[in-house]
Amino acid sequence: MADPGGAESLLVRAARGERTPRPPVWFMRQAGRSLPEYRAVRAGIGMLESCARADLVTEITLQPVRRHGVDAAILFSDIVVPLKAVGVDLDIKPGVGPVVAEPIRTAAQVEAIRPLTPDDVPYVDQAVRALVRELGGTPLIGFAGAPFTLASYLIEGGPSREHARTKALMHGEPRLWSALLSRLAEITLAFLRVQIGAGVSAIQLFDSWAGALSAADYRTHVLPHSAAVLGALADTVPRIHFGVGTGELLGLMGEAGADVVGVDWRVPLDEATRRIGPRAVQGNLDPALLLADWPVLEREVRRILAEGRAAPGHIFNLGHGVLPDTDPDAITRVVEFVHSL
Amino acid sequence: MADPGGAESLLVRAARGERTPRPPVWFMRQAGRSLPEYRAVRAGIGMLESCARADLVTEITLQPVRRHGVDAAILFSDIVVPLKAVGVDLDIKPGVGPVVAEPIRTAAQVEAIRPLTPDDVPYVDQAVRALVRELGGTPLIGFAGAPFTLASYLIEGGPSREHARTKALMHGEPRLWSALLSRLAEITLAFLRVQIGAGVSAIQLFDSWAGALSAADYRTHVLPHSAAVLGALADTVPRIHFGVGTGELLGLMGEAGADVVGVDWRVPLDEATRRIGPRAVQGNLDPALLLADWPVLEREVRRILAEGRAAPGHIFNLGHGVLPDTDPDAITRVVEFVHSL
């Protein structure tokens, strides 16, 4: 292979802030329920089990590359995988999401969360090595949840719309909060180091729920912990930093140490670039638009391609994950369209 | 009564863009599940039934005024009440929200939605008249859902996180979309005219889900319909326009014809004022903060009071509705604190 690991790939070049001949294109949650071949291999196998089997992780990660010809794969995982790996009692319930048996509220519970070592996630190391071999020049993106989003699941006990207990603990017990997020940052960092050691070409830190916070709260209570993760990886691979509803946080999410800031569908990429400064951007296509007719979708893709030129580097992607009802052909068509330019 | 209807009240003065000696204070969803007296009167009575009984609407609307001494009451209702009143088959399911029996997808279904007349909602007229008598100088705020948020419920068939079908219809069938929203705007306008005719001192248009849209989509597909409602009421009472996650839309929500723009907890009021221009603002206290300790809450209240001075008029409120788990005493304490300044 001329380019094992994809260091010269469009994705890595765009992530490093280079204006590429065309943007690389991939889709958040491209490996998942929109694909019949995914539903077939997952049949009868729970989400956490499928994330802990190297053969399944490898197969599921490859599926969208085979089908759509996207310019990057992303490791199939879930943000709670490293928590499960260090012994937190949790499960992923279909139609609900992660459910934590004993929500975390006390210092003793925080103390009980142990660090992650590579031996806790051998299947991740194995899957990444297998994938790097299989993918050739197509880069593989590593995957981890950010400390705040992990903390929200642990404190609320599951997915939350309001994050009320999380915010109450953040404001009411700042030392306990900081202890919890520091510990989660260490776990996230160790989890990403395993992936980088095994050969991923970039990583994406998912702070899915960070958009629930004001910029002031994000800056004080969250940014230092995400920065601990991203900063420690500065000399490794490009780092993508993403959350939803983060229009007020885009600049801070860059400052946390990202090479690329992910943008949802609410802020156009040219405006996002004004807020972020000289970093690459990724995203902005509304996942709901994949359910619309092609002329509508094409218009939006063209808009995003034009607005993305304002940034030093542009990675074409959705503003959030692929919706389960999406017709996979719509995704393939967008990939072909971006490739045709 | 010196000031029936509250035309000289702090609320109306602040809404008109006047800098008042202190901001008036009320809370979205102040009448509701946080209050034991609310749970008592609602026991065994469904949400839609309770909204359609003038005696209950009156009692529930008054409860937070009695308990907290807030500076305004808001009519107890639900955004789907006018839809139910014109015969749309829907119910409000506890723990779920509005559920529509036959989600709207066709022109025939849109045609079948008939206009609202005052005779459809006699209980609203009765309750408002009773409340204006009871409230004396405390102003009563009228209540209605905006066309987009109503359309989302009708198209999705219930609450939605992604609004995928709504967006697909908006983009894919713009004529059908426009027909539906025009019809909903007429219903909303008629519903608000009943309330204004019966004596409310201001109205609030709730576009709860508008924040799911980009500014471009909002401007093209939503703003004209909300403007049809707000514009028609320009010479009546002050108009408050509110949604969640609307940081990118604040200017447009003002342009739609609002005297006051409601702001969630993500955008500080001084920054909101820069985006909105010379209109009054309302909101910004994170409802989750009512679950924190008083020193934390007091600091936030002080911050909001300071930042609100940047606006021509400031109405103190939450950035979204009171959470059901809220201790009512926390609300009372915030009211007393604002009143003491």
Interface residues (C-beta under 8 A of the other chain):
Chain A: E162 H163 A164 R165 T166 K167 A168 H171 G172 G211 L213 S214 A215 A216 G245 G247 E248 W265 R266 V267 P268 D286 P287 A288 L289 L291 A292 D293 V296 L323 D325
Chain B: E162 H163 A164 R165 T166 K167 A168 H171 G172 G211 L213 S214 A215 A216 G245 G247 E248 W265 R266 V267 P268 D286 P287 A288 L289 L291 A292 D293 V296 L323 D325
